[in-house]
Amino acid sequence: MSLNQPTETQSRINLGPYKEQEPFLQTDKRYIGFIAGVGSGKTHVGMIRTVKNVQEWNAGHMGAIVAPASRMIKDTILPLMRDYNLIGEGGAWTYESSYAEEPGIHAPNGSRVLILSADNQRTIERLKGLNLAWAWIDERAEVPERAQQILQQRLRVGDYRNLYETTTPKGKDSVYDFYVGNVDATRRQYGRATLYETDNRRAIVGVPTDANPFTPDDYKTAMEADMPEQIRAQEVRGEFVEIGSGILTRDMLHATTDDVLE
């Protein structure tokens, strides 16, 4: 991939991951999750893995990025690609809008990236018609489990078929069940994260906000201030938290708006 004069965010992608993100970029598992606090670089590391799929692991094949809603695509995914000089003027890839004959991202090596929202049942069911080499679900806890189930079935082409997910946790939901609760996973520490692994799955869990060296110190401090411990455990430390029969949600985090969440 060729990048022009680097901006600050381009420098980040060129520098590569920090320690707790490293296991997310390995190629020994079919399913990989990065479950971490807000501001921990979830979308960033998801983009790095996407670049590797497009340029190296599955060159010439099609993959998909799935987000909870079209707003997140417009406000987060596409701007990040522009920041990294992947699309836009002088970018390494070409972006075609949803009105084009073949919408999505096109790379010179023939790779294609579909960018899709999972904001209603109809759009989720449309995933059934795809033949993919890879798929990335960003903010997986906000995406219905059905979308993940369909994407598992659509990994049918390419050289390294893989599905990866990035998210801040939302209680012990289907993300927890897939990587921890419903499988016989081994558990080990890796830096400040906990790795849960089976023969075909890996989840990097509990990466806190302040593990990200690119997050400003004042942001890290603000995220720790005036917050109940249970919410801090979920939103800042990236832990699976459930209290009785209630599940913590981001609506309970009054100090942080949707605009600053990854």
ABEGO torsion letter per residue (X at the ends): XBBBBBBAAAAAAAAEBBAAAAAAABAABABBBBBBBBGAGAAAAAAAAAAAAAAAAABGBBBBBBBABAAAAAAAAAAAAAAAGABEBGBABBBBBAABABBEBBBAAGBBBBBBBAABAAAAAAAAABBBABBBBBGAAABBAAAAAAAAAABABEABBBBBBBBBBBEBBAAAAAAAAABBBBBBBBEABBBBBBAABBBBBGBBAAABAABBAAAAAAAABGBBAAAAAAAAAGBBBBBEABBBBAAABAABBAAABX
